[in-house]
């Protein structure tokens, strides 16, 4: 890695986003989240890693100077981890990991309190602050805790390939693909000639994954550190699923509380990528397993709660599979929470308002800028597929 160049671009990218991007989230949470966006830009050659640069030139023989933009080729660093970004920014990696774990712990505690039957009426932690610092949750009333738990359950199942996406592919003929979040020993992977990009993009059988675990290249339930980083091993190529559609579908099948519950599980999945301890399959999937394992007691504590059957989850995954659609996007947490230029709300607010009223509101862009998809376009595709699968 070209250390000096990498550090310079990381800082440029991060500082630009801090200045230019508005998110429906607290100031500090925004800083922590944008560090993860820089990682993606470095891997893909996006943001400051590909932007045009301004070069100072003179026109003719005159002294007046003008700025002319020159396009720079995307510069990619495919082996980048959030650890590299945090180090380049000059922060303490252990402190940042712990700071990112705190809101996850608060959200899991929130779900545990709901599961125990505590009568919560807002999406706040024990200190009265909105979960994950999400400002759109301020004043949002929690009306149906059973639905919030169910949303968390769907959110903890929909990304798991083995046993869930894999079976949905067989039943419904969709092409989701998927894999596992896992710890990677960077030193051992490098010694074996295995790149992080290769693990994330190349298909791996269960036998191959087991062999990599046996060699200590992949690992679960371990402390993260300079050598051990959170990564991804792909089991099957595919088009993925749309988290935007997942939020909308949870809201349609149940209520906006289910949509928020699912969105919180999705946020856990994002923040979990850089924390002190790497859990098997991630803390969002662990939450889904807890809800499943405690379904009987939850039903006693929360009378309206009913654990969705496996068939319901497989059907849910089928509708949100991107292979179903001509154009689709799956927003990252950043794009869910980003307020686009000329708009007064972020995408997740637009979706929650739509679910609550079934009115579309003002049109706005959603997802990655290159998706070319508006919230109204999302609603059109969502409604058509719901009509096909659920009516």
C-alpha positions in Angstrom: 0.0 0.0 0.0 1.4 3.5 -0.9 1.2 4.7 2.6 1.6 8.5 2.1 -0.7 8.6 -0.9 -3.3 6.4 0.9 -3.2 8.5 4.1 -3.6 11.7 2.1 -6.6 10.4 0.1 -8.2 9.0 3.3 -8.0 12.4 5.0 -9.3 14.2 1.9 -12.2 11.9 1.5 -13.2 11.9 5.2 -12.9 15.7 5.6 -14.9 16.3 2.4 -17.7 14.0 3.6 -17.7 15.6 7.1 -18.2 19.0 5.5 -20.5 18.2 2.7 -22.8 15.3 3.8 -25.8 15.8 6.0 -27.1 12.7 7.8 -30.2 12.2 10.1 -27.8 11.1 12.9 -25.9 12.7 15.7 -22.6 14.5 14.9 -20.3 11.9 16.5 -22.3 9.0 15.1 -21.9 10.6 11.7 -18.1 10.7 12.1 -17.9 7.1 13.1 -20.2 6.0 10.2 -18.3 8.0 7.6 -15.0 6.3 8.5 -16.7 3.1 7.1 -17.7 5.0 3.9 -14.0 5.9 3.4 -13.1 2.2 3.5 -15.6 1.5 0.7 -14.3 4.4 -1.4 -10.7 3.2 -1.0 -11.7 -0.4 -2.1 -13.8 0.7 -5.0 -11.8 3.8 -6.1 -14.7 6.2 -5.3 -15.0 9.5 -3.6 -11.6 11.3 -3.3 -10.0 8.2 -4.8 -11.4 9.1 -8.2 -12.7 12.7 -8.0 -11.6 15.3 -10.5 -8.8 17.6 -9.3 -8.4 21.3 -10.0 -5.1 22.4 -11.7 -4.0 26.0 -11.7 -3.1 27.3 -15.1 -2.7 30.6 -16.9 -4.7 31.6 -20.0 -2.5 32.9 -22.9 0.1 35.3 -21.7 -2.1 37.0 -19.2 -1.5 36.7 -15.5 -5.1 35.9 -14.7 -5.4 32.3 -13.5 -8.2 29.9 -14.2 -9.1 26.5 -12.8 -9.4 23.6 -15.2 -10.6 20.2 -14.0 -8.6 17.1 -15.0 -10.0 13.6 -14.5 -7.9 11.3 -12.4 -8.1 7.6 -12.9 -9.7 5.8 -10.0 -7.0 4.6 -7.5 -8.1 1.5 -5.7 -6.8 -0.1 -2.5 -8.7 -3.4 -2.5 -7.1 -4.7 0.7 -8.3 -1.7 2.8 -9.9 -2.3 6.1 -11.5 0.1 8.5 -8.5 -0.4 10.7 -6.3 1.1 7.9 -8.7 4.1 7.6 -8.7 4.8 11.4 -4.9 4.6 11.5 -4.6 6.9 8.6 -6.8 9.4 10.4 -4.6 9.2 13.4 -7.2 7.8 15.8 -6.8 5.1 18.4 -8.2 1.9 16.9 -9.2 0.2 20.2 -11.0 3.4 21.3 -13.0 3.7 18.0 -14.0 0.0 18.1 -15.3 0.4 21.7 -17.1 3.6 20.7 -18.8 1.8 17.8 -19.8 -1.1 20.0 -21.6 1.1 22.6 -24.7 1.9 20.4 -24.9 -1.7 19.3 -25.0 -2.8 22.9 -27.7 -0.2 23.6 -29.9 -1.4 20.7 -29.5 -5.1 21.8 -30.4 -4.0 25.3 -33.5 -2.3 23.9 -34.6 -5.5 22.1 -34.0 -7.5 25.2 -36.2 -5.2 27.2 -38.9 -5.5 24.6 -38.6 -9.3 24.6 -38.9 -9.3 28.4 -42.2 -7.4 28.2 -41.1 -4.0 29.3 -43.6 -1.4 28.2 -41.4 0.9 26.1 -43.0 3.7 24.1 -40.1 5.2 22.3 -37.0 4.3 20.3 -34.5 5.5 22.8 -31.8 4.0 25.1 -31.8 4.0 28.9 -30.6 7.6 28.8 -33.5 8.7 26.6 -31.3 9.2 23.6 -32.4 8.0 20.1 -30.9 4.6 19.2 -27.7 4.9 17.1 -28.1 8.7 17.5 -30.7 8.6 14.7 -32.4 12.0 14.8 -35.4 10.8 12.8 -36.3 8.6 15.8 -36.7 11.5 18.1 -40.4 11.7 19.0 -41.2 8.5 17.1 -43.7 6.6 19.2 -43.3 2.8 19.6 -46.9 1.5 19.3 -46.4 -2.3 18.7 -43.4 -3.9 20.5 -44.3 -7.3 19.0 -43.9 -5.9 15.5 -40.5 -4.3 16.4 -39.2 -7.6 17.6 -40.5 -9.4 14.5 -38.8 -6.7 12.4 -35.5 -7.4 14.3 -36.0 -11.1 13.6 -36.4 -10.6 9.8 -33.4 -8.3 9.8 -31.4 -11.0 11.6 -32.3 -13.7 9.1 -32.5 -12.1 5.7 -28.7 -11.7 5.1 -27.8 -15.3 6.1 -27.0 -17.4 3.1 -26.9 -21.0 4.5 -30.4 -22.1 5.4 -32.1 -18.9 4.4 -31.1 -17.2 1.1 -30.0 -20.5 -0.2 -33.4 -22.1 0.4 -35.2 -19.1 -0.9 -33.3 -19.4 -4.2 -34.4 -23.0 -4.5 -38.1 -22.3 -3.7 -38.5 -19.1 -5.7 -35.8 -19.2 -8.3 -34.2 -15.9 -7.3 -30.5 -15.2 -7.4 -29.5 -13.6 -4.2 -26.1 -15.1 -3.5 -24.4 -14.4 -0.2 -21.9 -15.5 2.3 -20.7 -15.1 5.9 -19.3 -12.2 8.0 -16.2 -13.7 9.6 -12.9 -12.8 11.1 -9.8 -12.9 8.8 -6.2 -13.3 9.9 -4.6 -10.8 7.5 -1.1 -12.1 8.2 -1.9 -15.7 7.6 -4.0 -14.9 4.5 -1.1 -12.9 3.1 1.3 -15.8 3.8 -1.1 -18.1 1.9 -1.4 -15.7 -1.0 -5.1 -15.1 -0.3 -6.4 -11.5 -0.8 -9.4 -10.1 1.2 -11.0 -9.2 -2.2 -10.7 -12.8 -3.3 -12.4 -14.0 -0.2 -15.3 -11.5 -0.6 -15.9 -12.1 -4.4 -14.9 -15.7 -5.2 -17.3 -18.5 -4.4 -16.3 -20.8 -1.6 -17.9 -24.2 -0.7 -18.5 -25.1 2.9 -15.6 -27.5 2.7 -13.3 -24.7 1.6 -14.4 -22.4 4.4 -13.9 -25.2 6.9 -10.4 -25.7 5.5 -9.6 -22.0 5.8 -10.8 -22.1 9.4 -8.7 -25.1 10.2 -5.6 -23.2 8.9 -6.4 -20.2 11.1 -7.0 -17.9 8.1 -10.7 -17.5 8.9 -12.0 -17.4 12.5 -15.1 -16.7 14.6 -15.8 -15.5 18.1 -12.4 -13.8 18.5 -11.0 -10.5 19.6 -10.2 -8.2 16.7 -6.7 -6.6 16.4 -4.0 -5.6 14.0 -3.9 -9.1 12.4 -7.6 -10.2 13.0 -10.1 -8.0 11.1 -13.8 -8.4 10.3 -14.3 -9.6 6.7 -16.5 -11.5 4.4 -16.3 -14.9 2.7 -18.6 -15.4 -0.2 -20.5 -18.7 -0.6 -22.5 -17.9 -3.8 -22.4 -15.3 -6.5 -25.7 -13.4 -7.0 -27.4 -10.0 -7.2 -28.0 -9.6 -3.5 -31.1 -8.2 -1.8 -32.4 -4.7 -1.3 -32.5 -3.4 2.3 -34.8 -0.6 1.1 -37.4 -3.2 0.0 -36.9 -5.1 3.2 -37.9 -2.0 5.2 -40.9 -1.4 3.0 -42.0 -5.0 3.1 -41.7 -5.3 6.9 -43.9 -2.2 7.1 -46.5 -3.6 4.7 -46.8 -7.0 6.3 -46.9 -5.6 9.9 -46.5 -1.9 10.7 -43.9 0.9 10.8 -42.7 -0.6 14.1 -41.6 -3.7 12.2 -39.9 -1.5 9.6 -37.9 0.3 12.3 -37.1 -3.0 14.1 -35.6 -4.4 10.8 -33.8 -1.1 10.1 -32.2 -1.3 13.6 -31.0 -4.8 12.9 -29.5 -3.6 9.6 -27.7 -0.8 11.5 -26.3 -3.4 13.9 -24.9 -5.3 10.8 -23.2 -2.1 9.6 -21.7 -0.9 12.9 -20.6 -4.5 13.8 -18.0 -4.4 11.0 -15.5 -2.6 13.3 -15.9 -3.6 17.0 -13.6 -5.2 19.6 -15.1 -8.7 19.2 -15.9 -10.5 16.0 -19.1 -12.6 16.6 -20.0 -15.7 14.5 -22.2 -14.4 11.6 -22.5 -11.0 13.3 -24.5 -9.5 16.1 -27.5 -8.9 14.0 -27.8 -12.6 13.2 -27.1 -13.4 16.8 -30.1 -11.3 17.7 -32.3 -13.2 15.2 -31.2 -16.5 16.8 -32.0 -15.1 20.3 -35.5 -14.1 19.2 -36.0 -17.5 17.7 -34.7 -19.4 20.7 -36.8 -17.4 23.1 -40.0 -17.3 21.0 -42.1 -19.1 23.7 -41.1 -16.8 26.5 -41.5 -13.7 24.3 -45.0 -14.8 23.4 -45.9 -14.9 27.1 -44.3 -11.5 27.8 -45.6 -9.8 24.6 -49.0 -11.4 23.8 -49.1 -10.1 20.2 -45.8 -11.7 19.3 -45.7 -14.6 16.9 -42.5 -16.0 15.5 -42.7 -15.9 11.7 -42.6 -19.4 10.1 -39.6 -20.2 7.9 -41.7 -20.1 4.8 -42.6 -16.5 5.6 -38.9 -15.6 5.9 -38.1 -17.4 2.6 -40.9 -15.5 0.8 -39.8 -12.3 2.3 -36.2 -12.8 1.0 -37.7 -13.7 -2.5 -39.5 -10.3 -2.7 -36.5 -8.3 -1.7 -34.1 -10.2 -4.1 -32.7 -7.6 -6.6 -32.8 -10.2 -9.4 -36.5 -9.6 -9.5 -36.2 -6.0 -10.7 -35.0 -4.1 -13.8 -33.5 -1.4 -11.6 -33.0 -1.6 -7.9 -30.7 -0.4 -5.1 -29.8 -1.4 -1.6 -28.9 1.6 0.5 -26.1 1.5 2.9 -26.7 3.0 6.3 -25.1 6.2 5.0 -27.5 6.5 2.1 -30.5 5.5 4.2 -29.6 8.5 6.5 -28.2 11.0 4.0 -30.4 14.0 3.2 -30.0 14.6 -0.5 -29.6 18.1 -1.9 -32.9 20.0 -2.3 -34.6 17.5 0.1 -35.8 17.9 3.7 -35.7 14.3 4.6 -33.6 11.2 4.3 -34.6 7.9 2.6 -35.5 6.0 5.7 -37.8 8.9 6.8 -39.5 8.8 3.4 -40.0 5.1 3.7 -41.4 5.3 7.3 -43.8 8.1 6.3 -45.0 6.1 3.3 -45.6 3.1 5.5 -47.5 5.2 8.1 -49.8 7.0 5.7 -49.4 5.1 2.3 -48.9 8.5 0.7 -45.8 8.9 -1.4 -44.8 12.5 -0.4 -42.3 14.5 -2.4 -40.1 12.6 -4.8 -36.4 12.3 -4.0 -33.4 10.2 -5.0 -32.6 7.1 -3.0 -29.6 4.8 -2.7 -26.2 5.3 -4.5 -26.1 8.3 -6.8 -25.5 6.0 -9.8 -28.7 4.0 -9.1 -30.9 6.5 -10.8 -33.8 5.5 -8.6 -36.2 7.7 -6.8 -38.4 6.8 -3.8 -41.4 6.8 -6.1 -39.7 4.4 -8.5 -38.9 2.2 -5.5 -42.6 2.3 -4.4 -43.7 1.4 -8.0 -41.6 -1.7 -8.1 -42.4 -2.7 -4.5 -46.1 -2.4 -5.0 -46.0 -4.4 -8.2 -44.0 -7.3 -6.7 -46.2 -7.3 -3.6 -49.3 -7.6 -5.8 -47.6 -10.6 -7.4 -46.4 -12.5 -4.3 -48.9 -11.5 -1.6 -52.3 -11.0 -3.3 
